[in-house]
Amino acid sequence: MARSSIHIENVDCLQGLKAIDEGTVDLAFADPPFNIGYDYDVYHDLQTDEAYLAWCGDWLSEIKRVLKPDGTFWLAIGDEYAAELKVMMQRQLGLTCRSWVIWYYTFGVNCTRKFSRSHAHLFHMIKDPDSFTFNADPIRVPSARQLVYGDRRANPKGRLPDDTWILRPQDTPDSFASEEDTWYFARVAGTFKERAGFHGCQMPEQLLGRIIRVSSNAGDLVLDPFVGSGTTAAVAKKLGRRFVGFELSAEYAAKAAARINRVRVGAALDGPAQPTLSAPSTREGRRLEGQREKGKRPTRPRPATSQQNLPGL
Ligand SMILES: C[S@@+](CC[C@H](N)C(=O)[O-])C[C@H]1O[C@@H](n2cnc3c(N)ncnc32)[C@H](O)[C@@H]1O
């Protein structure tokens, strides 16, 4: 199959996947609709459980087929179907789960009668437990030994990212930083410079950067069956990977392609690579008391209120 290095097709992912030769993809990443009633322009995101799971089974089987024997698959999914899809991938498809990563994000939807959701699941799946790409060095992060304790025994290269509770990650660099397996990256909220502006589920480039760096090498073929705003493609291009992806919506596909055209190979990823280091700490923050004294309303992050700001993904 001859393809240009970055290839986005406006087709149903099942059709697109079936056209890919068996065993040719190094890394697949999927951020499917979560079946939570999100308002996409074409796709209807409210199927029966049975229909949704059957559909997931279809495209997951195709992903397994197109992966190389030493290929890797990452699935981003919400709480609603995480358990069923993990069991499906392991028991029915025979994939192995290497890591169950929690992506912890800020700027989620503000809830009043339940805890506001601030996480999504990232399943790191492989075909062959004895042979798969895992590049530790490009994704190392500063360790607490380096950042907090000044410990000479600290590995100067930092440590691998490692699940946990957190209030504000920037306040607890030693107990819940990005070196743990709960990963903190803010969602791409409405006001962020990074936001492409046409898709409410745009993922942060830094999140995809970590996945693509650890699970593929330069020149490898990366697949995303649900292109959306094109984040996976943009990051693959910046990091010198080849890319193939599918998007049901003609509008999203065209806008994602335009986004990719503006991206240059080797360019820096958008967003802070070390959000725990770049965000201001509480110590440096503004005090509510001071503002009240001056008769001002305290400032705080605006809760997301519209569909546009549903938890990514
Ligand atoms: C959660 S979004 C992906 C967001 C993406 N990760 C990003 O960073 O922008 C899911 C996308 O899948 C698309 N989609 C839904 N069903 C599809 C199908 N059968 N084939 C291809 N794309 C589909 C939707 O239009 C939507 O843009």
The ligand as an ORCA input file, in Angstrom:
! r2SCAN-3c Opt
* xyz 0 1
  C     -13.082     11.474     20.516
  S     -12.942     12.056     18.896
  C     -11.220     11.927     18.550
  C     -10.474     13.139     19.029
  C      -9.004     13.107     18.708
  N      -8.281     12.161     19.534
  C      -8.373     14.472     18.833
  O      -7.372     14.621     19.575
  O      -8.881     15.399     18.240
  C     -13.646     10.735     17.967
  C     -13.760     11.034     16.468
  O     -14.141      9.818     15.813
  C     -14.951     10.154     14.700
  N     -15.683      8.928     14.309
  C     -16.817      8.403     14.868
  N     -17.154      7.240     14.258
  C     -16.210      7.023     13.306
  C     -15.995      5.984     12.373
  N     -16.851      4.934     12.261
  N     -14.935      6.071     11.559
  C     -14.069      7.131     11.644
  N     -14.215      8.153     12.506
  C     -15.272      8.101     13.335
  C     -15.824     11.319     15.200
  O     -16.325     12.092     14.135
  C     -14.817     12.064     16.086
  O     -14.200     13.098     15.366
*
